[in-house]
């Protein structure tokens, strides 16, 4: 049902079909939620680790949980690495999906292993 109210200065259209408006509101709300959460982008850290006796070193890439920060990587990686006798030397940095593929060859067997 459409009702129109007119006056010399104002024209008002009352369109009771709200389904299109509701879809638009839902899409806008979804967009705001996704942008606020950062779409839960994956986060990775590249790091260096060592084993002693005999000395062995490796460069690796690991996926992180939670915050995408060096501090978060420094908190998560020691436990993961120690299970296989590795000690974290340093976290070189953190990055998202865009930097993942370019590090794959350099990390070799330690690409997403820990």
KEKE-3310 file (N, C-alpha, C; in steps of 0.2 Angstrom, whole numbers, plus 5000, padded with zeros to 4 digits):
npx = (5004:5003:5004:5001:5005:5002:5007:5008:5022:5028:5031:5027:5031:5024:5031:5027:5034:5047:5057:5068:5075:5078:5087:5097:5101:5106:5117:5125:5127:5134:5146:5151:5154:5164:5174:5177:5182:5193:5192:5197:5211:5224:5239:5257:5273:5290:5305:5320:5329:5338:5347:5357:5373:5374:5377:5364:5355:5340:5329:5312:5294:5279:5262:5252:5242:5229:5234:5243:5257:5275:5278:5268:5271:5284:5279:5272:5280:5292:5287:5281:5292:5302:5297:5303:5316:5321:5327:5321:5328:5326:5313:5309:5300:5282:5268:5255:5244:5249:5263:5267:5269:5281:5291:5291:5301:5313:5311:5309:5308:5304:5293:5278:5278:5279)
npy = (4994:5011:5027:5044:5060:5076:5093:5111:5113:5101:5084:5068:5051:5036:5021:5005:4993:4986:4977:4978:4989:4983:4973:4981:4987:4976:4972:4983:4983:4971:4974:4984:4976:4967:4976:4981:4970:4967:4957:4946:4943:4932:4929:4930:4925:4928:4920:4916:4901:4890:4875:4866:4857:4845:4862:4869:4879:4887:4896:4901:4901:4904:4902:4914:4915:4925:4942:4951:4954:4957:4954:4945:4934:4932:4927:4915:4907:4900:4889:4881:4878:4872:4859:4851:4853:4865:4882:4898:4911:4924:4935:4940:4948:4952:4948:4948:4938:4943:4943:4930:4919:4923:4920:4906:4897:4901:4897:4883:4867:4872:4880:4885:4875:4876)
npz = (5000:4996:5001:4998:5003:5000:5000:4997:4999:5003:4999:5003:5003:5008:5009:5012:5010:5017:5015:5005:5011:5024:5020:5015:5026:5034:5026:5027:5041:5042:5035:5043:5054:5049:5045:5058:5065:5057:5049:5053:5049:5044:5053:5053:5059:5056:5060:5069:5075:5086:5089:5101:5102:5092:5086:5078:5066:5061:5050:5051:5048:5056:5060:5069:5084:5090:5094:5082:5084:5087:5100:5104:5096:5102:5114:5110:5102:5109:5117:5107:5099:5108:5110:5101:5104:5100:5102:5103:5095:5089:5084:5069:5063:5060:5049:5037:5026:5013:5013:5014:5004:4998:5007:5008:5001:5008:5021:5020:5026:5038:5036:5042:5051:5065)
capx = (5000:5007:5000:5005:5003:5005:5006:5012:5029:5031:5028:5029:5029:5025:5031:5027:5039:5053:5062:5074:5078:5081:5093:5103:5104:5109:5123:5129:5129:5139:5152:5154:5157:5170:5179:5179:5186:5199:5191:5202:5216:5229:5245:5262:5279:5296:5309:5327:5330:5344:5348:5364:5376:5378:5374:5360:5351:5335:5324:5305:5288:5274:5256:5251:5235:5228:5237:5248:5263:5281:5277:5263:5275:5289:5276:5270:5285:5296:5284:5281:5299:5305:5295:5308:5323:5324:5327:5320:5333:5323:5307:5311:5294:5276:5265:5249:5245:5253:5270:5268:5272:5288:5295:5291:5307:5318:5309:5310:5305:5301:5287:5272:5279:5277)
capy = (5000:5017:5033:5050:5066:5082:5100:5115:5113:5094:5078:5062:5045:5031:5015:5000:4988:4987:4971:4981:4993:4978:4970:4986:4988:4970:4972:4989:4981:4966:4977:4987:4971:4964:4981:4982:4965:4966:4951:4940:4941:4928:4933:4925:4928:4924:4919:4912:4897:4886:4869:4865:4850:4850:4868:4869:4885:4887:4901:4898:4905:4901:4906:4916:4916:4932:4948:4951:4958:4953:4952:4939:4929:4930:4923:4909:4902:4896:4883:4877:4876:4868:4852:4848:4855:4872:4888:4904:4916:4931:4936:4945:4952:4949:4950:4945:4934:4946:4941:4923:4915:4925:4917:4899:4894:4902:4893:4876:4862:4875:4884:4884:4869:4877)
capz = (5000:4995:5002:4996:5006:4997:5002:4993:5000:5005:4996:5007:5000:5013:5005:5017:5008:5020:5013:5002:5017:5029:5016:5014:5033:5036:5022:5030:5048:5041:5033:5049:5059:5046:5046:5065:5067:5053:5045:5056:5044:5047:5055:5053:5061:5054:5066:5069:5081:5086:5094:5103:5103:5088:5084:5071:5066:5056:5049:5050:5047:5060:5061:5076:5086:5093:5092:5077:5086:5089:5107:5104:5093:5107:5119:5108:5099:5113:5119:5101:5097:5113:5110:5096:5106:5097:5106:5099:5095:5089:5080:5064:5061:5059:5043:5035:5020:5008:5014:5016:4999:4997:5012:5008:5000:5013:5027:5018:5031:5044:5034:5045:5055:5072)
cpx = (5004:5002:5004:5001:5006:5003:5009:5019:5032:5027:5031:5026:5030:5025:5032:5032:5046:5059:5068:5078:5081:5087:5099:5105:5108:5116:5128:5132:5135:5146:5155:5157:5163:5175:5182:5184:5192:5198:5195:5207:5221:5235:5251:5268:5285:5301:5316:5327:5336:5343:5355:5366:5373:5374:5370:5356:5345:5331:5317:5300:5283:5268:5255:5244:5235:5231:5243:5254:5269:5281:5273:5267:5281:5286:5274:5275:5289:5293:5283:5287:5302:5303:5300:5315:5326:5323:5326:5325:5330:5317:5309:5306:5288:5273:5259:5250:5249:5260:5272:5272:5279:5293:5296:5297:5312:5317:5310:5305:5302:5296:5281:5272:5277:5272)
cpy = (5006:5023:5039:5056:5072:5088:5104:5114:5106:5089:5072:5056:5040:5024:5009:4994:4989:4982:4974:4985:4988:4975:4975:4987:4982:4970:4978:4986:4976:4969:4981:4982:4969:4970:4982:4976:4963:4960:4945:4938:4937:4932:4928:4929:4924:4925:4915:4908:4893:4879:4868:4858:4845:4857:4868:4876:4884:4894:4898:4903:4901:4906:4908:4916:4922:4938:4947:4956:4954:4950:4946:4933:4927:4926:4916:4904:4898:4889:4878:4874:4871:4861:4848:4850:4861:4877:4894:4909:4923:4930:4941:4950:4948:4952:4946:4941:4936:4944:4934:4919:4917:4922:4909:4895:4895:4898:4886:4872:4866:4881:4882:4877:4870:4882)
cpz = (5000:4996:5001:4999:5003:5000:4997:4993:5001:5001:5000:5004:5006:5009:5011:5016:5011:5018:5010:5007:5022:5026:5016:5021:5036:5032:5025:5037:5047:5039:5039:5054:5056:5047:5053:5067:5063:5049:5047:5052:5048:5048:5056:5056:5058:5059:5065:5076:5081:5091:5095:5103:5098:5087:5078:5072:5060:5056:5048:5050:5051:5060:5068:5078:5090:5090:5087:5078:5087:5096:5108:5101:5098:5112:5117:5105:5103:5115:5113:5099:5102:5113:5105:5098:5103:5102:5102:5100:5094:5084:5075:5062:5061:5053:5042:5029:5014:5008:5014:5010:4997:5002:5012:5007:5005:5019:5026:5023:5037:5042:5037:5049:5062:5072)
residu = (UNK:UNK:UNK:UNK:UNK:UNK:UNK:UNK:UNK:UNK:UNK:UNK:UNK:UNK:UNK:UNK:UNK:UNK:UNK:UNK:UNK:UNK:UNK:UNK:UNK:UNK:UNK:UNK:UNK:UNK:UNK:UNK:UNK:UNK:UNK:UNK:UNK:UNK:UNK:UNK:UNK:UNK:UNK:UNK:UNK:UNK:UNK:UNK:UNK:UNK:UNK:UNK:UNK:UNK:UNK:UNK:UNK:UNK:UNK:UNK:UNK:UNK:UNK:UNK:UNK:UNK:UNK:UNK:UNK:UNK:UNK:UNK:UNK:UNK:UNK:UNK:UNK:UNK:UNK:UNK:UNK:UNK:UNK:UNK:UNK:UNK:UNK:UNK:UNK:UNK:UNK:UNK:UNK:UNK:UNK:UNK:UNK:UNK:UNK:UNK:UNK:UNK:UNK:UNK:UNK:UNK:UNK:UNK:UNK:UNK:UNK:UNK:UNK:UNK)
# end
